[in-house]
């Protein structure tokens, strides 16, 4: 695991500038660094040693020195590809997966990408043709940013590495702010920095003579196979999950596992058979502290649980540092908890396994049970829309909101797991005027790909492409790398996806009649049964427990004087006044404090942006 940065059209002092850029991401690779500079390009690399500790340094050159590689990630099937390449006549200097990528691209070109199994972002410079090739993994586990800055093409693992380059102009992208207020993350390719873009997951690019070409090389295709029964699907999930975990444990260093009270991380920890698990929580309330569950489960599988209770002072005090490492503002409160559990693990090892991706792939979010969940869903569409339109004119409250939501088609109401501010609300809050599109414009290209699918599948598909890459995987990469820790996600494996995309909806989100005649919906049903089959009896209790994730008591803290005043100071600051109508921000805060509404997530969305803005455009110590 590592970080890299580079640029084309070299400047006079390339070595100095490249060194400064590499220093910005030294946390991604504190073990060693390497550079390559010629008349057309400058490449810099920071390494966290995981595989082939003695010889795996980068940049790596091929036999004749004509191609040079920078690579961030892990290729779990590199050994089998290496054998094929040796049979084709390639010679290897190392035993690393990095060199397999380089020779694999020589031999197979872009076709190599679909041969890979792993997480990756890499670039290859062809010295003879002056062409740069780059790619990002299937799900977007590892990041890859780029910017066309003047005559230079900049690329790297983190945006902050671009800051020292003389051609890079740091400018705020206001459209990103308006979209962020709805999604709680930046949902489009262009980032919060003007002219800085994210290469989408499962895409590759070529850059030559100032021209950038981007193309998709892999697609998720949900096509249900109705032939196998439930038991067969459970066995298929079990077999492929065991295979994925085995692949994800390949390392020349110790591997541990994160553990919450949820079924996903419990399944990973039990099957992986690691020696150490890591857990964090808040206070003593079980709503916000899963340490007790994790300790009990760890004891049941005979493993050592390492845990930490995060204090409010630690949480709030670390938050500016979190936003610095995130590169773009992210309003997911669990990102801070993830930072602390990564920090805890990094004190003992370099690699951990985690349960990200199971909900999106197997249908685990509670919202996926919404389609068809009530008798009201069976009413004619026109009637529901008419009732919804009438309800929208009434004061907002729980019952009214139900009819408003049900009066809209899925494509209108569902943009992912977070929907913070409506387009109307964000326009009222913002002083600035932008051309930011309506949320449905952003989601439409994804919905168009699955027009004929069932609603549950549509929701999963959207979350796999927006929510998971924009929120879940952003914080997973940035918070682990901030602590020089490699985080591996065995659920996010293309072989697992090839099984999951064929599972019928009734085995993803299914339902059973309860004793009181109400319908109880169970998410990721087949996967839960596989977990129950493969792990100790404690997993059955875990599988039945309500999903918490990394629960954080933000709503409680915002009512305390100390943190209320802290946020109020931010909401009435010069930066806030630049972008927002501050009186409306304070009203959100006061209404929450006075229990008129639970505005905690909306407040946190705005506060997160303002903290980020101060880090990158204000007086923060982090970017001085």
N, C-alpha and C positions, 0 to 999 in steps of 0.2 A: 504494500500500500504506500501511496506517496502523493506528491503533488507536482505539477509541472507548469511551466509557462514558456512562452516564446513569442517571437515576432519576426516578420519578414521585412525586407528593405532596410537593411542594417544601417544604423546611424554611426557616427564617428566613434562614440564611446560605448559601443555595444556591450563590452564586457562589464563596465561599471553599472550601466543601466540594468543589464540582466541580473547582476548580483543583487542590486537593490530590489528588483522584482521578486527574486527567489527568497530574499529575506522576509518578504511579506507572508510567505506560506511555509516558513520553516517548521511550524507546528505540524504540518502534514508529513514531514519527513525529517526528524531531528538526527537520524543516524548518519546520513552522509548526503553530499550534493555532487552534482556533475553538470558540465556545460559542453556545448558544441556550438561553435560560431564559424561561419564561412561568409563569403561575399553576398549570400542571398538570405541567410537566416541566422537567428540566435535561439538556441534551445537551452532551457534550464530545468533541472530536476532536483527534487528533494526526496530522500528515501526513508521509509520506515521498513526495516528489514524483516521479512516474513518467510520467504522461500529463497533457497540458495543464498544464505546469509553472507558467504564469503565472496561470491562472484556476480551477484545480481545487480550491480550498479548500472545506472543509465546516465546519459543517453547510450544506447547500444547501436553499433554499426554492423552491417552485414559483411560478408567475406571481402568484398572489394572496396568497402567504404563508400559505396554510392547511395546507400539508403540508411537513414538514421531514425531511431524510434524513441519516443517518449510515451510512457504507459502508466496509467493509474488504475489499479484494480487487481483482480485475480481471475485467471482462466483455470477452471477446475478440471477440464479434460485436456490440458496441455500435453500430458505425457503420451496419450494416444496419437495426437496430431504430430508430436515430435517424431514418433516412430515412422509415421508416413513420410515425413519430410526427409528423414535420414535415408529411407528407401529411395527417395527421389534424387538423392545425391547431395543434400545440404549437410554442411558441417557446423557443429555447435561448439562455442567456446564456454558456455555456461550450462547449468541445469535449470535455468529459470524459465518461467512462463513468458517473460518478456521477449526473449529471443525467439520463442516459437511464433509469436505474433509477427515479428519482423520477417522471418523466413517464410511463414505462412502467406503473408501478403505478397512476397516475391513470387511464390509458386501459384497461388490461387487468385490473387487480386481481391476484388470486393466479395467474391464467393466465399472467402475465408470467414466472413462475419457470421453466416448462418451455420458454420461448422463449430462455432465457439459455444461454450457453456460457462457462464460466469458473469462477473460485473466488470465493466471496463469503460474507460475513456482513453483514447490514444491518438497520437498523430505520427505520421511517417513522412519525412522529407526526402524527396528524390533529388539528389544533388545534380544529376545529369539533366533531368527534364525541368528542374526548378518547380516541381509540383508538390503541393502539400496535401496529404490525404488524412482525414480524421474520422473517428466514429465514436458513438456513444452506445452503451449496452441496451438490451431489449426493453428494460423497464425504466431506465434512467436512474439507476442506483448511484452511479458515479457522474459527477457534473462535468460539463465542458462548455466554457464561455468563449465568445469571440467578439471582436470589435474591429471595424474598419475605421481606423483613425488616421486621417490624412493619407499619406502614402504607405502606411504600415498596416499590416494585418496582425492583430494581437490575438492570442489564444491562451487558455490556461484553465486550471482547476478552480480558481477563485477570482472574483472580480477585483478584489483588493490588490492583487498582484499587478494590475494594469496601472495603478496610480502613479508609480515612479516614471513611467514612460513619457518622454517629452512630447510625443504626438497625441497622447491621450488627454482629452478635454473632459473634466469631471462636470457633468451637468445632470440635474434632476429631471427625470421623466415624469411630468405631472399626470399624464394619462394612466401610468401605472398606479398612481395613488388612488385615483377614482375607482379603478377595477379592484384594487386591493381592499377597499372599504367594503366591498360586497363579498369577496371570496376569502378574505383574511390572509391571502398570499398573492403573489404576482402570477396570474394565470396565463399570460401570453409569452411569446418568445422574447420580445424586447423586455429588458429588465427595468429597474428603477433608475438606471443610468442610461442616458440617451446614447444610442448607437452601440449599446452592449446587449448581446443576445445570448440565449441559451440554445445550444443544439438540442433539438427534441430527442427524446428516447427513441431507440431503434432507427436512427438516421445516421447517415454518413455524409461527408462533404469532400469536395476537391477544390483547391484554391490555386489558381495559376494566372499570372499576368494580370492581376487585379480583378479577376472574375471568380466569384464564389458560386458553386453548384451544390445544392443540397438534395438528397433523395432518401426515401424510406427504404429500408432493406428487409423489414420483418413486420408482420401484422398479427394482432390477436384476433382470432376468429371463433366466436361462440357458435358452435353447431352441435346441438344436443343429440346424443346417441341414446335412443329410447330402448335399445335391446337389453343391455345389462340391467339386472335388478339391483336393489340397494346394497345387498351384501357384496356383490361383485364390485360395485363402485367403492365401497369401503376398503376392500382388499387392494384395489388399484391405487387408491390414495396412500394406503399404508406402504405398499411396495415402493412407490415412486418417492415418497417422503423419506423413507429410510435411505434410499439411494442418494437423494439430494443432500441430506445431512452428512452422509459419509464423504461426499465430494467436498462439502463446505468445511470439513475438518482438516483438509490437507494443509499442512503448515510445518515449518521447522521450529516452531515455538509453541508454547502452551496456548490452548484455546479454552475460554470460559463461556458463560451464557448469562444473559439477562433473564430475570424471572420476576413476573408479577403474579397476581392471583388469577390471571386469565388462562384460557385453554391453550392459546397459541404459544406463548413462551414456555408453558409447562410441557407441552408436547415437544418443543425443541430441546429443552434441557434434559428431559428423560431419554429421548432417542439418541441425543448426542453423547450421553454418558460422560459429560465433562466433570472435572473435579470441583469446580467452583461456580457458584451462581452469585448474582449481584442484584440488589434491590434497594430502592429508596422510597421514602414516604414523608408525610407531613403530620406532625402532632401525634395524638393517640386515637383520634377518631377513625374508625374502620372505613368510613367513606373516603378518607384521604390517605390512608396508610395501609398498604398491602403487605407490609413486612411480616406480620404474623402468619399470613397465608403462605408466603414464600418460604419462611423458615420451616413451617410444617411440611410443605411439599419437599423441600430439600432434604429434610431428615428422612422422609419416606423413601427417597431414592438414594439415600446414603451419601449425600454431597454436602459440602461446606457452603453455607450461605453467608455472604458478606453484605451488610446493609448499613444504611445511614438515614437518619432523620434530618431533613432539611429544615432549617429555621427560617422564619419569615425574613429575618435580616439578611441571611445568605441569599435567599431567592431574589429579593429586590436589589441587593447590593451587587449581584453578579449580572443583572439584566443588561446593562450597557455593553458588557463584554460579550454577552450572548448575541446581541444584535450586530456587534462588530464582526463576529465570526460568521454570522448568517449571510453576510453580504447584502441581502435584501431584507426588508422588514418581514417578520413572520409573527402573527398574532396568536399562535397556538401556545397556550400556557404550559403545555407539557414539554415544550422544547427545553425549558430551564431544568425540569426534572431529569430529562434525558442527559443534559450536560453533566449533572451531578452524578448520575449512575455511571456515565462514561469515565468521569474523573475517578470515581471509586475503583472501577475495574482497571484503569490504566496504572494504578499504583502497584498492581501485581502481575499484569500480563499485557500482551500487545493485540490479541485477537479475541473478539466475543461474537457469539451468535445471538440473533434476536428474532422476534416473531413478526416483523413487519410484512405486510402483503397478504396475509391469510384472509383478512376480511374482504379485501377487494377481489381476490381470486375465487374464494369459495362462497362468498355471499354472507359476510358476517355482521354487517352493520344493521342495527335495529330498524333503520329507515327503509331497508330493503323489504321489510315485511308489510310496508304500508299499502302497496298496490293490492286491491282486492280484499283488504283486511276487514271492511265493514259492509253492511248491507247497502249503505249509501253508494258504495262504488258501483253497484249493479244498476243504479238508476240511469235513465237516458242522459247522454252527454249534454244535450241542450238544456235540460232541466237543471243539471248541476251547475252549468255555466251561468244560468239566469239567477239561481240562488246565490252563487258566489259573487256575482256582480252587485246584487242588492246588499249582501253582507259587507262588501268592501266600503259601503257608505256609512256603516255603523262604527262606533268607537271600538278600537281593537281590544279584544280579550279572548280567552282561550276558546270558548265555544264558537265565537264569531270567526276566529282565525281558521277553525276546522273547515267551515263552509267556504271561506275564501280560497283555502288551499285546494279543497276538493273540486272547486269550480274551475280549476285550471288543468290543462293537460300536463302530463309529466314533463314535457319539454319546456313548459313555461315555468313550472314551479321548482324543479330540481336542478340545481347547478353543482351539486356535490354535498359533502357532509357539513359544510359551513355555508350559511347565508346570513351575513351580518347586516348590512344596510341595503335596502331596496334602492333602485336608481333614483326614486323620488327623494328618499331620505338623504342620500349622499349629496344630491344637488343642493339641498337646503343647508347641509353642514358646510359645504365647500364655498370659499370665496372665489377660488380660481375657476376659470372656465376651461374645459378641455373637450377634445373630440373623442373621449373614451366611449367605446361601443356599449350597448346594452349587454347584460350578462348572457342573454340568449343568443346573441351574435357570436360570442366566444364559444358557447357550448354546441351550437348548431352543426359545425362540421363533424363533430363526434357522433351526435345523434343521427346525422345523415348516413353514417356508416352502418348503423344498426336499426334502420327504419322498421324492418319487419320483425324484429326481436320482441320478446316479452319485456314488460316494464322492468322487472328485476335485472334482466340482462342489460338493458339500456343503462340502468343506474350503475351497475358494475363497470361497464365499458367506459362510461364517463369518468368515474372515479379512478380507474386504472390510468387514464391519460391526463387528468387534471389534478385531482386531489392528492393522489399518491405521489406523483412526481413533484408537485408544487409545494406540498406540505410535509407529508410523511417522510419521503426520501431526502428532501432538502435538509430537514433537521437531523435525520439519521447520519448523513454524511458530515455535515458541518459540526455537529456537536461531538461526534466521535473523533474527527480529525483535529478539532480544537484541543483535544486531550492526547493527541498522537496515538490513537487507538483505531484499529481496523474493526469495523462492524460488518458482519456478514449476515445475509438474510436468506436462509435456505428455502423459505416459501416462494421467494421470487426467483424461480428457476424455470427456464423455458420448457423443461421436460415436465415439470409439475403443471405448468400452464396448458400443455398439450393434453393432459388428462382432464384438468378442471374445466376447460372450455367445452368439453363434451358432456358434462354432467347435467342432466335435466334439472330444470328450475325446482321441481318438487323435492329434489335431493339437496339442493342448495338452501333455499328458504322453504321449509315445509310447515305443516301444521297438524295438530292433533286436538281432538276434543277433550276438554277438561271436565272434571266432575260437575262443575256448575254450569255446564252447557256453553260456556264461552270458548272461543277459538284461541288457542295459545300458539303463537308462531315461534318457531325455533330456527335461528339463523345458522348458516354453515353446517347444516344437519349431518351430511355424510362425513365431513371432516371431523366433527365432534365424535362420531361413532368410531372413526379410525383412531383418534387420540385415546378414547376410552379403551379400545382394544389393545393398544400398544404400551400403555403406561399403567402405573400402580392405581389401586382403588381411589386414592385421593384425587385422581384426575376426574373421576365421575362428579365429585363435588365441585371441582374447579369448572368443569364444563357446564354445570347448571347455574353457576354464579353469574349475576348480572355483570355485563361488560363495563369496566371502569377506565381502562387505558392507564394513563398517568394522571390520576385525579389531583387537581390543584385547588386549594380553597381561596381563589381570587375573590369570589363574591363576598366571602366573609371579611377578608382583609380590607376591601374597599370601604367597609363601614367603620373601620377603626380610624381614629383621628390621624395617626401617624401616616398611614398610607393614603387616606382620603386627601390630606393636605399635600402630600407628595405629588399625587396625580393632579390635583387642582393647580398647583404651581406650574406643572407642565401644560395644562389646558389654558392657562392665562399667560403663557410665555410669548416672547416675540416670535418664535418659530410657529407656534400655534396660530397666532394672529395673522401670519403670512398666508396660511392655507385655509383656516377654518373661521366660522362664526363662533367666537369663543363663548358667547353667552349660551349657545345651544349645547356646547360641550359641557359646560358647568351644570346645565339643567339635567343632562344625562347622568352626571355624577351625583347631583343632589337627589334626583328621583330614586336612584339606586340606594343611596344612604338612608333615605326616608321610607324605603320599602314600598314605594309606589310602583316599581317595576324592577325586574332583574335585568339590569343593563350591563352586567359585569363583562360579558364577552364583547359588547360594542365598545365599552370604555377601554378594554384591554387592546382592542384593535387600533384605536386612535393613539393610545399611550405608546404602544409598541412602535408605531411609525415615528412619533415625535422623538423617542429615545434613539431610534436608528438615525433619524435626520440629524440629530445633534452629534452623533458619532461621526458621520461622514461629511456633513456640511456645516457643523457648528464648532463648538470649542472643546470637543471631547479629546482626551489624552490619547485615545487609541489610534487616531489617524494623523497625529502631529508629526 
